[in-house]
Every structure is written in structure tokens, then in C-alpha cells.
């Protein structure tokens, strides 16, 4: 499993608009139209579609 990276400002806004706290999520993949996230503590994976 790759290590997640801290989200950028625009990514934080996308995470926040999805209703999640951006401080709890790391970015695993940044694809065009999709943002793959992993939770810092639980390891839960989520995908945000743009």
C-alpha cells in the first residue's frame, strides 16, 4: 500500500464539500475527475468523483 500525501488547498476544499473533515484524510491517488482518499486513523478508503 502506498503512503498517502497531505491534501493541497483545492483538495481540502473538495473533501470539505463532500462533508468530511480534511484533516482526517490523506490523498492516495489524484486522477482527473477522481480523488482517492484514505482515513488517517481507520484506514477506510473513499473516492470523491468530480
C-alpha positions, 0 to 999 in steps of 0.5 A: 500500500502506498503512503498517502500525501497531505491534501493541497488547498483545492483538495481540502476544499473538495473533501470539505464539500463532500462533508468530511473533515480534511484533516482526517484524510490523506490523498492516495491517488489524484486522477482527473475527475477522481480523488482517492482518499484514505482515513488517517486513523481507520484506514477506510478508503473513499473516492470523491468523483468530480 
